[in-house]
Amino acid sequence: MAILNFDPQSLAIHSYADETALPSSKMTLEFLRQRFQLELSWSPENTGESSLYRGMDFKPASVLLPLLVREQGLQVLLTQRAAHLHHHGGQISFPGGRVDASDTSVEHTALREAQEEVGLMESQIEVLGRLPEYLTGTGFLVAPVVALVHPPYEFRSDPFEVASIFEVPLSFLMNPQHHQRRQFDFPDGRGLRSFYAIPYQEYFIWGATAGMLRNLFHFLRADLPD
């Protein structure tokens, strides 16, 4: 599977998402705990990656989508991957990686990777549940594990894998006014691929990470009118 080499920030903004922002009442600890206990009817974001690579053998992976419990509100912890990495080098991502043969579950994978990459301890993490699996253009089938992370916070990055660690307010990420749609035209004739981007300060969140955040948004607003 070829890795595409292009600068996503150089592509023009095609449009913005048009849903209303998630209300603050749906970004509380109590609501999140209750929401992940329910079976809801909702549709994940359709990125088109599954149709582009139909029939490919996707490698299982897992990420932790960490919601830090702060006095000013929930914050999403993200990392900027080291530039030299073969897959997604320099990109913004959640802590995570491939499922190892010794891992007992995708939650195990996510917690192990979060400890290795950013120093989060299992005792701090309250797993809420999973979002739908996400197919990436680089050949991974990613299971996003959503969790609350309780203080104290002493992040320790693995410099081989992580260039920096930063936080973004959940309220910012759950506001579609910040969800840009951009398009890439495949040179081999497969046509346009759309992807989401959510710029924040000097960081450019896009691709699979933005797509999983869109799925979190859809899941939390599943019972709201469009």
N, C-alpha and C positions, 0 to 999 in steps of 0.2 A: 504494500500500500504506500503510495508516494506521499511524502510530506510536502505540503504546499509552502512555497517561499514567497510571501508578500507581506507588506506592511498594512495591517488592518486600519491603522489610524489615518492612512493616506486616502482611504476610500471615502467617497462622499456619503453623507447621511441621506438615506432614502426616505425615511419617515420616522415618526416617534409612535410608541404605543399610546393608545387612546383611552385606556381604562382609568377609572378614578383611583386615587391613592388609597392604600390600605388604611383604614381608620386606626387610631392609636389603641382603641379597645381590643383590637386583634393582634396586638404586639405586646401583650402582658404574659407573664409566666403562667398565670392561671389559664388563660385562653389557649396558649400553646400546648400545655399539658392535656387539656381537654380535647383539643382539635385532633391530636394524634391518636386518641382513643376511638375516634369515630371512623366509620366507613362512609365516605362521601363519594358522590358522583361528580367527577370533574375531568377535564381533559388536559393532559400535559401539553407543553409547548411543542409544536411540530417544527423541528429544525430542518428536516429533509435529509439529514445525514444517513438515516437508516436506508432510505431508498437509493442514495448515491452508492452505497457500498453493500448492496444486497448480496448475500451469499458469501461474504467474507467471514473469516473466523476471528471474531472479536475476543480480545484477551480480558478476563475478569479483573476488575479493579474496584477500589472503594475509596471514598473521600469522607472526611468529617466536615460537616457544615456547622461550625462552632458559633453559638450565640452567647457572647460574653455578658454576664449579668453585671451591669454598671449602674451607679446611682442615677446617671443622666438618661438611662434607657439601654435597651439591648444593643450590642455592637456585634457586627460580624467580623470574625478574624479571618484574614486572608494573607497569603504569602506571595512574594514575587520569586519565581523560581530562578535558580542560578542560570546564567546565560549559556554555559557550556553544555547543559543537559540536552540529550538527543531529542527527547519528546517535550515539546512546549517550553523550551529554554527561554528564559526571560519573561514568560507570561505570568499573569496573575492566576492563582489557583487556590483551592482549599488544600489543607494538609491531606495527603493520601498517596496511594500508589497501588501497585499490582497486588493481587491476592496471592499470598504464599501458600505452599502446600501444607504448612504447619498451622495456618490460620483456621480457627474453628467456625468462623462466620464472617460476613462482611463487616459487622460491627467490630469484631476482633481486629480485622485489617485496619479499619479507620482509626481505632484507638491506638494500635501499635504505631501506625505511621505518624499520628499526631504527637505521640511522645517522642519519637525519633526526630521528627522535623522541627518541632517548635517547643518541646518540653512540657506539653500538657500531660498531667497525671490522671490516671483512670479515676482516682478518688475525687477529682474535681468535676467529672463529666457525668451529666444526667442525660442519658440517651432518651430522646423522645420518640423516634421512629425513623422510617425511611421515606424518601421520595422515589418516584419511578426511576428505573434504571435508564441511564443516558448513554447513547452511542456517540462516540467521537469520531471525527474524520481521520484520526491517527490510529484507529483500530482497537479502542478500548470500550468495554461494556462496564460503565461506572455505576456503582450503587452509592447514592448520596445518603449518608447517615446524619440526621439532624440532632443536635444535642445542645442543652444548656451547659455552660461552663461557669462554675462558681469560683470566686476568689479564694485564696490569694493568687495573683498572676505573676509569674516569674518566667517569662518566655526565654527559651534558649534555642537559638536556631542552629541547625546543622549547616555549616557554611558550604559544604559540598553540594547540597540540594537547594538551600534557601538563601536568597540574596537579602531579603528584608521581610519583616512582619509588620502588618499594619491593621488598623480597625476602621470599619465604615459603619455609621449608624444604620441600624436595620430600617429605620423610617426613611432614610435616603434611598436605600435599595428597593424598598417596597412602594416607591412612587414612580409610576410609569412615565412621568414627565422626563425622567432621566434615562429611559430605556430607548436607545437609538436603534434603528434598523439600518444595516448597511448590506451591500451586496458585493459578491465576488464572481467574476465570470471565468469559469474553468477554461483553460487553454485547449483542452482536448475535446471540446464540443459538447460537454455534459451540461452546458448552460449555466444559468445564474444560481448561486447559492446565497441565501439570505442568512444573516446572523445578527445577534444582538450585541450591543456594546453599551457599557455603563461607565463612562469616565467619572473619576472621583479624584479631585486635586491632581497630583502628578501621575496617578495610576490609571491605566486603561484596562478595564475589566471587559472581557469579550469572550466569544466562542462558547465552549462548554460551561465555563464558570458562570457567565451571564445567563446561559440557557437554564442551568440548574436554579439560579436565583429566580428566573421567571417561573419555573415550576413551583418554587416555594410560594411565590406571589399568588399563582393560580390556586394552589391548595388552601392558602389561608383565606382567600376571598371566595371560596367555592359557593357559598350560600348568599352572595351579594348579587344584586342585579347588575347587568352590564351598563 
